[in-house]
């Protein structure tokens, strides 16, 4: 039986940095959700610890079914840390949830930094047990035991710490240790591509050959490769018309022969002066993964090289082309690339990019050109950011802004009918689904004058501003006030011809409200008596 290791009180990092700007991390990632968990469940659970700003379950775009994870935002980082400490691994709808701080930048998750791999785990070890075992060595950012489709442990898992020292300490202390009478392996996490490089080329017998002439046949392939080992098959791939596609496969009996032929013939020149490519045959999925990894590495290298030297521009005039952009910025230094973004029809989107050879040149151009009038429009210039970094920056910025001005978050946004018959366009807090919202062009007034009314339409997504004379009161003493067009004739009192009694009574109430709402002595209770 394994020795129980007591975990010290966690010190959780409560900030994140985006493009050199420090923001407090107020967002939690909640994983391993049961399929029926919605925003109301999350709101009810997390509100027990601290005030929740917003909660969102991520769903499939087509079926709208839960993807098994969600994000919960708080007003400040300490509330988020307290929620994570008290609610991590708490059962929700019968399934323990897994909580960690949200890191929008995928490079943090994919880097493998301070990440530990554990295998040969007993089937009874779950996320909480693994977390409690490793928490003794430092702050655990994430912890997960891999499970199959039925929820049974696969016998291995991952733990990521906030620093490399904690990861190495856990490896030294726990590698080879007995946990639930099973000797576990604990080591540094190595990505799939790096594992292949570390272990050397895997054993193979099938060789891929390309870039030979169209006249090359199966027999020529056997003759060329037969001197390096026993061949079981050799084939030149052809199209539907029987024409050679200039590549093929050669399969050897021995893996050593296949490895030797790759080493000796790759890069050699044939009689028609074509350079052959000879390598291990790969599956389509393996080849795509390798190309994708190579592309990502090149993309990151290119970004790091151009970081702080690449400028983003917007508010460009429609007639500005690449050449005009280059002419505008050429005085500040050497331009390595210059591009105006266009749509599918070739029309300018009003934005573009200019990359300089050095960050100093880009900084000079930014200071000189930002806000400058170009063809009657003020130009916006800023340092270009990757999409992931920009998205994370804006989300962190909006969460802080939302908390500062006190905008409440509603778990679900759908239309409800309030008890008094007035439709609302978003739900209230959990437990009060009829809490009335504000519809477009619909304001609630008690006392005041028409001069305080806004003339702008009210959208669905923002909290209604309160003006002098406008009060937040109980729905049973309010009445929606609809803006009247100038010159629109006033409606007459009395029954409407052909209308029913209920409709006419409501119509008369509306007319009374319009005639008396600006009377100095009018009060909310009097309105309530009239609306009855």
Residue pairs with C-beta under 8 A, 6 or more apart in sequence:
1 178
1 180
1 181
2 133
2 177
2 178
2 179
2 180
5 132
5 133
5 136
6 136
7 132
7 135
7 136
8 135
8 136
10 85
10 135
10 139
10 140
11 139
12 81
12 84
12 85
12 101
12 139
13 25
13 101
13 139
13 162
14 24
14 25
14 77
14 78
14 80
14 81
15 22
15 23
15 24
15 25
15 77
16 22
16 23
16 24
16 25
16 101
16 103
16 392
16 396
17 23
18 105
18 389
18 392
18 393
18 396
19 383
19 385
19 389
19 393
21 393
23 393
23 396
23 397
23 400
24 76
24 77
24 400
25 77
25 80
25 101
25 102
25 396
26 53
26 73
26 74
26 75
26 76
26 77
26 79
26 80
26 396
26 399
26 400
26 403
27 71
27 72
27 73
27 74
27 80
27 101
27 102
27 395
27 396
27 399
28 71
28 72
28 73
28 74
28 80
28 83
28 84
28 99
28 100
28 101
28 102
29 69
29 70
29 71
29 99
29 100
29 101
29 102
29 103
30 42
30 69
30 70
30 71
30 72
30 97
30 98
30 99
31 68
31 69
31 97
31 98
31 99
31 100
31 144
32 68
32 69
32 95
32 96
32 97
32 98
32 127
33 57
33 66
33 68
33 69
33 70
33 92
33 95
33 97
34 92
34 93
34 94
34 95
35 65
35 66
35 68
36 66
36 93
37 57
37 66
37 70
37 92
37 93
38 57
38 66
38 411
38 412
39 55
39 56
39 57
39 70
39 411
39 412
40 411
40 412
40 430
41 92
41 93
42 52
42 55
42 57
42 70
42 72
42 92
42 411
43 52
43 55
43 411
43 429
43 430
44 430
45 87
45 90
45 92
46 52
46 55
46 72
46 83
46 87
49 79
49 82
49 83
49 86
49 87
50 74
50 75
50 79
50 80
50 82
50 83
51 74
51 75
51 79
52 72
52 73
52 74
52 409
53 73
53 74
53 75
53 399
53 402
53 403
53 409
54 72
54 73
54 402
54 409
55 70
55 71
55 72
55 73
55 409
55 411
56 70
56 71
57 66
57 67
57 69
57 70
58 66
58 67
58 69
58 70
58 71
59 65
59 66
59 67
60 66
60 67
71 102
72 83
73 80
73 399
73 402
73 409
74 80
74 83
74 403
75 403
76 403
80 101
83 99
84 99
84 100
84 101
87 97
87 99
88 97
88 98
88 99
88 128
88 131
89 96
89 97
89 98
89 99
89 127
89 128
89 131
90 96
90 97
91 97
96 126
96 127
96 128
98 127
98 142
98 143
98 144
100 141
100 142
101 141
103 109
104 388
104 391
104 392
104 395
105 388
105 389
105 392
106 388
107 300
107 388
110 191
112 188
112 189
112 190
112 191
113 160
113 164
114 141
114 160
114 161
114 162
114 163
114 164
114 166
114 167
115 158
115 159
115 160
115 161
115 167
115 188
115 189
116 134
116 158
116 159
116 160
116 161
116 167
116 170
116 171
116 186
116 187
116 188
116 189
117 156
117 157
117 158
117 186
117 187
117 188
117 189
117 190
118 130
118 156
118 157
118 158
118 159
118 174
118 184
118 185
118 186
119 155
119 156
119 184
119 185
120 155
120 156
120 182
120 183
120 184
120 185
121 130
121 145
121 153
121 155
121 156
121 157
121 179
121 182
121 184
122 153
122 155
122 179
122 180
122 181
122 182
123 152
123 153
123 155
124 153
124 180
125 145
125 153
125 157
125 179
125 180
126 145
126 153
127 143
127 144
127 145
127 157
130 143
130 144
130 145
130 157
130 159
131 140
131 143
131 159
133 174
133 179
134 140
134 143
134 159
134 161
134 170
134 174
137 161
137 166
137 167
137 169
137 170
137 173
138 161
138 162
138 163
138 165
138 166
138 167
138 169
138 170
139 161
139 162
139 163
139 166
140 159
140 160
140 161
141 160
141 161
141 162
142 158
142 159
142 160
143 157
143 158
143 159
143 160
144 157
144 158
145 153
145 154
145 156
145 157
146 153
146 154
146 155
146 156
146 157
146 158
147 153
147 154
148 154
158 189
159 167
159 170
160 167
161 167
161 170
167 188
168 188
170 186
171 186
171 187
171 188
174 184
174 186
175 184
175 185
175 186
175 187
176 183
176 184
176 185
176 186
177 183
177 184
177 186
178 184
190 198
192 289
193 290
193 293
196 202
201 259
201 280
202 280
203 255
204 255
204 258
204 259
204 280
204 281
205 232
205 251
205 252
205 253
205 254
205 255
205 257
205 258
206 249
206 250
206 251
206 252
206 258
206 280
206 281
207 225
207 249
207 250
207 251
207 252
207 258
207 261
207 262
207 278
207 279
207 280
207 281
208 247
208 249
208 277
208 278
208 279
208 280
208 281
208 282
209 221
209 225
209 247
209 248
209 249
209 250
209 276
209 277
209 278
210 246
210 247
210 248
210 276
210 277
211 246
211 247
211 274
211 275
211 276
211 277
212 220
212 221
212 246
212 247
212 248
212 270
212 274
212 276
213 246
213 270
213 272
213 274
214 243
214 244
214 246
215 244
216 236
216 244
216 246
216 248
217 236
218 234
218 235
218 236
218 248
221 234
221 235
221 236
221 248
221 250
222 231
222 234
222 250
224 265
225 231
225 234
225 250
225 261
225 265
228 252
228 257
228 260
228 261
228 264
228 265
229 252
229 253
229 254
229 256
229 257
229 258
229 260
229 261
230 252
230 253
230 254
230 257
231 250
231 251
231 252
231 253
232 251
232 252
232 253
233 249
233 250
233 251
234 248
234 249
234 250
234 251
235 248
235 249
236 244
236 245
236 247
236 248
237 244
237 245
237 247
237 248
237 249
238 244
238 245
239 245
249 281
250 261
252 258
252 261
258 280
261 278
262 278
262 279
262 280
265 276
265 278
266 276
266 277
266 278
266 279
267 275
267 276
267 277
267 278
268 275
268 276
268 278
269 275
269 276
270 276
282 290
303 386
306 336
306 355
306 384
307 359
308 359
308 362
308 363
308 383
309 336
309 355
309 356
309 357
309 358
309 359
309 361
309 362
310 353
310 354
310 355
310 356
310 362
310 383
310 384
311 329
311 353
311 354
311 355
311 356
311 362
311 365
311 366
311 381
311 382
311 383
311 384
312 351
312 352
312 353
312 381
312 382
312 383
312 384
312 385
313 325
313 351
313 352
313 353
313 354
313 379
313 380
313 381
314 350
314 351
314 352
314 380
315 350
315 351
315 377
315 378
315 379
315 380
316 325
316 340
316 348
316 350
316 351
316 352
316 374
316 377
316 379
317 350
317 374
317 375
317 376
317 377
318 347
318 348
318 350
319 348
319 375
320 340
320 348
320 352
320 374
320 375
321 340
321 348
322 338
322 339
322 340
322 352
325 338
325 339
325 340
325 352
325 354
326 335
326 338
326 354
328 369
328 374
329 335
329 338
329 354
329 356
329 365
329 369
332 356
332 361
332 362
332 364
332 365
332 368
332 369
333 356
333 357
333 358
333 360
333 361
333 362
333 364
333 365
334 356
334 357
334 358
334 361
335 354
335 355
335 356
335 357
336 355
336 356
336 357
337 353
337 354
337 355
338 352
338 353
338 354
338 355
339 352
339 353
340 348
340 349
340 351
340 352
341 348
341 349
341 351
341 352
341 353
342 348
342 349
343 349
353 384
354 362
354 365
355 362
356 362
356 365
362 383
365 381
366 381
366 382
366 383
369 379
369 381
370 379
370 380
370 381
370 382
371 378
371 379
371 380
372 378
372 379
373 379
385 393
402 409
407 462
407 463
408 429
408 463
410 426
410 427
410 428
410 429
411 427
411 429
411 430
412 427
413 425
413 426
413 427
413 460
414 426
414 427
415 423
415 424
415 425
416 423
416 424
416 427
416 433
416 434
417 423
417 424
417 434
418 424
418 434
418 435
418 436
418 475
419 434
419 475
420 436
420 475
420 476
422 436
422 475
422 480
423 439
424 434
424 435
424 436
424 437
424 438
424 439
425 437
425 438
425 439
425 440
425 460
426 437
426 460
427 433
427 435
427 437
428 434
428 435
428 436
428 437
429 435
436 475
438 444
438 458
438 464
439 458
439 480
440 457
440 458
440 459
440 460
441 457
441 458
441 482
441 483
442 458
442 480
442 481
442 482
443 453
443 454
443 458
443 464
443 470
443 480
443 481
444 470
444 471
444 472
444 473
444 478
444 479
444 480
444 481
445 469
445 470
445 471
445 478
445 481
445 517
446 469
446 470
446 471
446 473
446 477
446 478
446 522
446 523
446 524
446 527
447 469
447 471
447 517
447 522
447 523
448 467
448 468
448 469
448 470
448 518
449 469
449 518
450 518
452 467
452 468
452 469
452 470
453 467
453 483
454 465
454 467
455 483
458 464
466 472
471 524
473 524
476 528
476 531
477 524
477 525
477 527
477 528
477 531
478 524
478 527
479 509
479 510
479 513
479 527
479 531
481 513
481 514
481 517
490 511
490 514
491 507
491 510
491 511
493 508
493 511
494 504
494 508
495 501
495 504
496 503
496 504
496 507
499 507
509 530
509 531
509 532
512 530
513 527
513 530
513 531
516 522
517 527
